[in-house]
Amino acid sequence: VNEDEMAEAYCAHLVESVNADAIRTARFRIVFDAGNGTTGPIAAKLFAELGIEATGLFIDPKEQPDRDSECIPENCTAAIVLTSSNVTLFDLGIAVDGDGDRGMFISPATAALGTALDGDVVAGIFAKWMLGAGDVCVTPVTSGTLTAELCKRVGARVEYCRVGQPDTGRATKQFDATFFHEAASNKFGFTEFSLGYDALFALLKMLEIMALRHTSLNQLVAKL
């Protein structure tokens, strides 16, 4: 199996793991900051497959990236500014790190700049709109209270673990969790797809929620 075949298989798994038709119908427009990491070339194929119009930043992989790899607001000002360059132009922005396991979501804003969403807010959106009665969310003991509050509302529960891998992975298996996250690091995982964190899949799940509920990212935040 060569590199191109692995990329094709990965893209196919991403597409088949979400409601692709809903995402295609919504015709999303996004800002995607790849941080000169591994996701740039793969994301281009994925977005074409799903009819997502993406404006890319730092797309080409480089040994020395043009921005610091960690996806935090101070490193990703270009993506934040671009996402709100025209509030009606983009549905959301996301900046990922070099190996693609972390993703910082950016909501368009009516003010001068978009907002880099706190990881707990993003985790809360996933918990509220993905989980149901009896489902389990795994997260480290350092997490905020928002996820637990939202899980309680929908009849799901939170199981806490020590910070980082492999502890999060062990707990996810132990409790048969549906969703797991390290929100402080912008890491979001879904066992329907993988036992690892994947920013591209987190992006697709966010777009799926928006498409199925015919709502914007700003509205999802407001409804928490």
N, C-alpha and C positions, 0 to 999 in steps of 0.2 A: 504494500500500500504506500503510495507516494503522498507528498504534501498536499497536492491539489485534490486527491481523492479524499483525504482526511477532512479538508476544508469543506468539500461538497457534502460529506456525510454529516458534519457538524451543522451546517446550514440547514440541511434537510431535517435533522432532529429538532432544531430550533423551531422551524416552521410547523412541523407536525405536532408540536407540544403546545401550541396556542390556537386560538380561533383565528386562523389566517384570513378567512373570508371577511370577518368583522373588521379586522385591521385594514385589509385592502379597500373595503367599502368606505372607510373613514377618510382615506387619502390624507394621512397625517403629513405635516411638515415639521421637521425638527432640526435642531442644531446638534451635531455629533462631534465631540472633541475626543479624538482617539489618543491624544498624548504621545504621538509617534510610537505607539506600542503595537501589540500583536493584533488588535481588533480591526485596524483600519481596512485592510484589503478584504477581510471576511465580511465586515459590516456593509461594504459597498454591494456585494452579491446579495446579502440578506435583504437590504432595503429595496433593491430592484425587484426581488421576488415578491415582496409584500406591498409594493406600490407606495413606499414611504419616500417622500421627497426630503432628502437630507442635505443640509449645508455642512460641509466637513471642515474641521480645523485639526491641524497636526495629524493628518491621516497617514502619511508615509512612515513606515517603521524606520527608526534610526537608532544606532548604538548610543548616540548622545542626543536625547530628545530636545526639542526647542522650548519646552517648558518643563518644570519640575514634575516628575511622574506622579506624585501623590495628588489625588483629585480632591483638593480643598479650595475654598473660595479664593484665597490669595494667589493660587497658582493658575486659576481658571477664569481670570477676569475677561479674557477675550470671548469665551463662550457665554458668560453672564451678560456682557454688553450686547453681543450679537443676538441673543435670544429675545431681547427687548428692543432691538433696533427698530422694530415695527410691531407693536403689540398684536396686530391682526395677522402677522406673517407666520409666526411659529407657534406650534401647540405646546412644545416643551424643548428643553435642552438637556443634554447629559454629557458629563465629562468622565472619562474612565481612566484608570491607571494603566501602567505599562503592560501588565499581564492580563488585564481584563476581568479581574474578579471584583473590583470596586467600581461603583458608579455613583457620582453625585448628580442628583436631579436638579434641574433649574426650571422654575416656573416663570412664565411671562408675567410681567407686572404692568400696571398702568402708570407707575412712576418711571423715573429715568432709567432704573436698572431692574432686571429680573431678580429673582430671589433664589439663592442656592439653598435648597430645602435641607433642614436638619434631618439627619438620618432617622431619628425617632419619628418624625412626621411621615417620612416615606414608609417606614415599617408599619406605622399606624394605618396608612391607606391600604396596604396589603392585608393587614389583619382584619380590617373592617369589611373589605369587599371580597376577600378570598376565603376566609375561614367561616366555619359554621359549627353547629352544635357537635361537641365531641372531638373536634379537631385540636391539635396541639401545636403550639409555637414554642420553639427553643431559642433562648437568648441568654447571654452572659449576665451575671449578677450585677454588673455595672450599668445595665440598661435603665432607661428612664421608665416612668410608670405608665406612659401613654398606651403602649402595646397591651399591657395587662388590663387596663381599663376597657379598651376596645374589645379585647378577647372576651372579657366577662359579659359585655353587652350582647355578643353573638352566640354565647354558650360554649366558646372555646376556652382553653386553659393555657397558661404559660408554665413551662418548666425551665428552671434556671440552671446554668452550668458555669464552670470556670471560664475565664476569658481565653479566646483563641482556639485554634486547632491544635491537637486533635480532639479537645474536649467537647467543642460544639458538635463535631461529627459523631462522637460516641453517644452524646445525649440525644441527638436527632434519631439515631438508630434505636437507642434504648426505649424512647418514648413514642416511636413511630410518628414523628412530627411531620406535619404538612408543610410548615414554613419555619425557617430558622434565619436568624440575622445577628450581625454585630453592627448595630446601627451607628455607633460612634465612628466606625471605619467605613461606612457606606457599603457594607457587604450584606447582600440579601440572597437567600437561597430557597429553593423550592424542590421538594423531593420528587415531584412529578417529572422533573427534568434531570436532576443530578443531586448528588450529595455534596457537591462543591458549590462555591459561590460563582456566579456568572453574571456580569453586568449586562451583557446583551440580552440574556433571557429576562432579567429584571426589567429592562426597558420594554421588551415585548409584552410582559405581563401588565405593565403600567398602561401601555397603549391599548391592550385588550380590555382592561377595566374601563378606560375612557370610551372606547368604541361601543362596548355593550351597554353602557349606561348613558351614552350620548351626552357626556359631560366633559368639562375641561379639567385640567390639572388644578387650576386655581379653585374651581368649585369643589373638587374632591378634598382639598385642604380645608376649605371653609366648612365642610360638613363633618369634620372630625369632632 
